[in-house]
């Protein structure tokens, strides 16, 4: 079944107290909205089209998606509901998802799409709230609502995990989402043969790559497009930014490595730094 996704990035985000749109604030090294589009594109049966609705002046950098048509559309203030109805009104299955829900996973979206084959289905933000994180259904059925984000009589679908229901609306929920994302990434790297001696103290971005049999000591920060080879030891209190670390490298601790490369089997003494900011 082919379907289309509409990503709503239309809230003003005043609670962030920032000159930058809340959808652009970094989460694991990427903008919040990027993670939502990535979840859509990462599905086994992804949408044929992803349309991102946002206000003017908010340029949303989005992941490259092979085989999926990506579109951005600017919406004027006050026209949000009209724009949402117009985006979903054509026949066919539509999924309308909040760009402030970066923890949504492909399996949960897939369950929602299957449930919507028999009518409109939704994920509630909380059991007590009428707000929805994701709704799915035939386009005309969604467009018939005053606000497609809150259709009447929708079937409620549970997320695979409670953390997916977190909506990032302020600095505190952004911090909570960062912790959940960090734990997900660490479990992913552990499944690939990486050891973290104290995972709760490690900070890691989504684009970091680590080889098997590497050991990460406590209080380590790994940022950006960093690649660490196999059989490395990254000592405590080290920070590595946008760098390539060869195989068998040892950082003894308190090291700062940024925008550079370290050859295979190199050894960095404590407190040494490499690279230029």
N, C-alpha and C positions, 0 to 999 in steps of 0.2 A: 504494500500500500504506500503510495506516495503522499507526502504531507509537507506543509510549510510551517516555519516557525517565525514568530514575531517577538522580538526582544524589546521590552518596554523600559527605557532609561529616561523616565519623564518626571521623576520626583526632584524637587529643588535641593534637598539635602542640607537644609539650614542647620541641622544639628551637628554637622561636621565642623562648622565654624571655619571654613576654608574658602579661599578664592578659587580653588580647584574643584570641579565637580566631584561629588562623592563616588561616582562610577569610575573615575580615573585614579582614585587613590590606590596605592600598591597593596597587593595581597600576594605573598609568596613571589614577589618580583614582577607581577603582572597586574594590570588594572582589574578592578573588581568585575567589570562587565566582560572582560576577556575570558574569565573562567566559565561564565554562563554559555558563551558562544562555543567555547572549547568542549563543554559537556554535550552540547547539541551535535557538534561535528564528530564527536567521538563515539556516537551510537553505532550499533551494528547496522541498523537501517536508518541512516541520518536523513534529515529533511532535504528536499530538493532545493529549497531556498530559505535563507535566513535574512529577515528584514529587521534592522535596528532602528527604532524610533528614539530620537533624542532632541533636546533643545539646541538652538543655535549657539555656536561658540564652544560646543562640546564635541571635540573630535575624538572618537573612540578607536584606538588602535586595536584591531581584531586579528585573531590567528588566521594563518593561511589555511584555506579549506579546499582541497582538491575535489572537484566534481559537485560543489555546492555553490549556487549563485548567492553572492553576498551583496546586500544593498543597505545603504544608510539613508535615512529620511529625516529632515529637520521639521520639528513641530513647533508652532508658535504657542506661547503661553496662553492658556485658556482654551486651546483647541485639542487638549489631550484625548478626551473621550471620543470626539469626532474622528481624530486621526486613528485611534485604535479600532473603531468600528470600520473605517474605510480599509484598514490593513487586513482585516479578517473576513470581509464581507463576501468575497468570491467563493463559489462552491468548492468543496474539498476539505480535507482534514486540516485544521489549523491548531497550533499550539502557541498560546500567548504566555510568555514567561517574564518574570520580573528580573531585571538586570542586577538587582541588589540581592540576589540569591545565589552567591557563587559556590555554595557547597552542594547544590543539586547534582546528582550523578546520572549518567546515561541509563542505568537500569530503572531508576525511579521514573524518568521521563518516558521510557518505553512502556512501563506498566500503565501510566496515565493514558498514553496513546491507545493502548489496547482497550482500556476501560471506556474510552470515548467513542469506540466503534458502535456502542449501543446508546449513545447520547452524550451530553456534555458531562465532563468529569473535571475535578479540581483537586488541588492540594491546598488545604487551609494553612494559613500562617500559624494559627493556634486554634485549638478546639473552641475557644470562646470568641474568636474574632471572625468577622465576616470578610476579612481581607484574604485574598488568595495570592499564593506565590506563582502558581501555574494553573492555567485552565486549558482544556482541549475539547474539541468538538467540531462539528460541521460549521464552516464559516458563517452561513446565514443565521444559524442558531445563536452563535456568539454575538453577531452584529445586531441581533434583535434587542439585546439588553441595552439599557441606558449607558452602562459602563461594562464593556466586555470582560473586564477583570472580575466582575461580581455578578455572574449570571444566576438567575433564579433556578432552583430545583436541580442543581448540579450534583452528581454522585461524588461523594468524597472518597478519595484514594489516599492511603497512607504511604508515606515515604519509606524507603528501605531502612533508613536510620534516622533517629530524631535530629541529629545535627544538621541534616540537609534542610531542615525547616528554618534555619537561622537566616533572618533578613538583616543585612548590614545597613543600619540607619544612622549610626553615630560612631564615635571613636571607640567606645567600649565594645560594641558588637563587631567592629572591625578587628579588634584585638582577639575576641573570642573566635572569629572565623580564622584568623591567622594561626591560632593554636591548633584548631582542628585540621587545617591544611598541613601544618607542620607534621602532625602525627600521621596523617595519611601518607605523606611523602617519605617519612622515615620507614614506615611499614613496607612501602613499595621497595625502597632500597635494601631493606633487610631481606626481603624475598629474593633479591638478586645477589645476595652474598656479602653485604656490607654490615659491619658491626658498629653500633653506637654504644659507647660505654655508659653514657647517661643521657638517653634520648631527650628527656624533658628540658635539658639545658642547651640543646642544639637548635640553631635556626638555619633553615635551608629553603632556597627558592625552587620554583617549579622547573626551571630549566637546567638545574645542576645535574651532572652525570657523574657517577662514581663506579669504578671497577670493582670486581669481586675481590674478596679477602682484604679489603681496605678497612682500617680501624680508625674511627673518629672519636677522639677524646672529648671530655665535657667542655661546655662553654665555647663551642666552635660555631662560627658564622660562615655560611657558604652562600654566595650571592651571584645573581646574574647567570650568564652562559658559562659557568665554571665547569671544567671537566677534570676529574681526578682519575688517574690510572689505577690499575689493579695493584694489590699488595703494597699499598701506601700506609703510612702512619701519620695522622694529622693530630699533633699534640694539642694540649688544652689551651684555651683562650686564643686560638688562632682565628684569623679572618682572611678569607680568600674571596676576591672579587674579580669576576670576568677573566679568569686565568686558566691556563692549561697546565696541569701537574702530571708529569710523566709517571711511568710505572716504577714501583719500588721506592718512591720518594719518602723521606722522613722529615717532617716538620716537628722539631723538638718541643715547641710550645711558645705561646705569646708572639707568634709570627704574624706579619701583615704582608700579604701578597696581593697585588692589584695589577690588572691589565698586563700580564706578562706570562712567560712560560718557564717551567723548570724542567730540566732534562731528566731522563730516566736515572733513578738511583741517586739523585742529588740529596744532600743532607743540609738542612738549615738549622743553625744553632739557635738557642733560645733568644728571643727578642729581636732577631734579625728581620729585615723587611726587604721586599723586592718589588720593583715596578714603580710606575709614576702615576699619581692620581690625575 
